[in-house]
Amino acid sequence: MISDSKYFDHTVKCSLCHHEIKERATLYPTGLEVKIVCVDCYRRFSEEDLELIANLLRAYGGYFGQYKRGKISILKILKAIHTDLLSIDKDAEAVQINIRMLHEALLHGITPREYIDNLELIFGD
């Protein structure tokens, strides 16, 4: 029997937003893995979004909301990300740029729904 063990003396963080989980959490499968998600992320995202976000963050790193948005609009952030990505790789295909933009948007705390809602405005100019 283990009592007062140091093995249980660490915090558990949400797989998506990295907030410390103090109360309730949800386990959900993503492919071959099981992730721990805070109640806020579980309520905010659909099952498809949870899997998409987990996969993008696993592939490219970071966590949801890693960079703060501040008072800048979502549209301005996404336009800046788009401009930066195009200046880095002018030969990138549209799908590749879209995936990289979505990943960057997630890092800025922009949800997949907000991203989709603003795509038309970005490419419409």
C-alpha positions in Angstrom: 0.0 0.0 0.0 1.3 3.5 -0.9 0.5 6.3 1.4 1.4 9.9 1.1 3.1 9.0 -2.2 5.0 11.5 -4.3 3.7 9.6 -7.4 0.4 11.4 -7.1 1.8 14.8 -6.3 1.6 16.2 -9.9 -1.1 18.1 -11.6 -3.2 16.8 -14.5 -3.7 19.2 -17.4 -6.2 19.2 -20.2 -4.8 17.7 -23.4 -6.1 20.6 -25.5 -5.9 23.9 -23.5 -3.3 22.8 -20.8 -5.4 24.3 -18.0 -4.9 22.4 -14.7 -7.8 20.0 -14.0 -8.9 20.4 -10.4 -12.4 19.0 -10.5 -14.0 17.0 -13.3 -12.4 15.7 -16.5 -13.5 13.6 -19.4 -11.6 10.8 -21.0 -12.1 10.4 -24.7 -10.5 8.2 -27.4 -8.6 9.7 -30.3 -7.4 7.0 -32.6 -5.2 4.7 -30.5 -4.9 7.1 -27.6 -7.1 8.3 -24.8 -7.0 12.0 -23.9 -7.9 13.8 -20.8 -10.0 16.9 -21.5 -11.3 19.6 -19.1 -15.0 20.1 -18.8 -14.7 23.5 -20.6 -13.1 22.0 -23.7 -15.5 19.0 -23.7 -18.5 21.4 -23.7 -17.0 23.8 -26.2 -16.0 21.4 -28.9 -17.8 18.6 -30.8 -16.4 15.1 -30.9 -15.0 15.8 -34.4 -13.4 19.0 -33.2 -11.9 17.3 -30.2 -10.2 14.7 -32.4 -9.1 17.3 -35.0 -7.6 19.6 -32.4 -5.9 16.8 -30.6 -4.4 15.5 -33.9 -3.2 18.9 -35.1 -1.6 19.8 -31.7 0.1 16.4 -31.6 1.4 16.8 -35.1 2.5 20.4 -34.9 2.8 21.1 -31.1 1.5 23.7 -28.8 -1.9 23.9 -27.1 -5.3 25.6 -27.6 -5.0 29.2 -26.6 -1.3 29.2 -26.1 -1.1 32.8 -27.4 -3.5 35.3 -26.2 -5.7 37.1 -28.7 -5.9 40.3 -26.8 -8.2 42.9 -28.4 -7.2 42.1 -31.9 -10.1 40.7 -34.0 -10.1 37.1 -35.1 -10.1 38.3 -38.7 -7.0 40.4 -38.3 -5.2 37.4 -36.6 -6.1 35.0 -39.4 -5.1 37.5 -42.1 -1.7 38.0 -40.4 -1.2 34.2 -40.1 -2.1 33.8 -43.8 0.3 36.5 -44.9 3.1 35.1 -42.8 2.6 31.6 -44.1 2.6 32.8 -47.7 5.8 34.7 -47.2 7.5 31.7 -45.7 6.4 29.2 -48.4 5.1 30.6 -51.7 4.9 27.2 -53.3 2.7 25.7 -50.6 -0.5 24.1 -51.7 -3.9 25.5 -50.5 -4.6 22.4 -48.3 -1.2 22.7 -46.7 -1.7 26.4 -45.9 -5.2 25.7 -44.6 -3.9 23.1 -42.2 -1.1 25.3 -41.0 -3.5 28.3 -40.6 -6.0 26.2 -38.6 -3.1 25.0 -36.3 -2.0 28.6 -35.8 -5.6 29.7 -35.2 -5.9 27.0 -32.5 -2.7 28.3 -30.8 -4.4 31.7 -30.7 -7.5 30.3 -29.1 -9.6 30.5 -32.2 -12.1 27.7 -32.4 -12.6 25.6 -35.6 -16.1 27.2 -35.9 -14.6 30.7 -35.7 -12.0 29.8 -38.2 -14.5 28.5 -40.7 -16.7 31.5 -40.2 -13.8 33.9 -41.0 -12.2 32.0 -44.0 -14.5 33.5 -46.5 -13.6 37.0 -45.3 -9.9 36.3 -45.6 -9.9 34.9 -49.1 -12.7 37.2 -50.3 -10.3 40.2 -50.3 
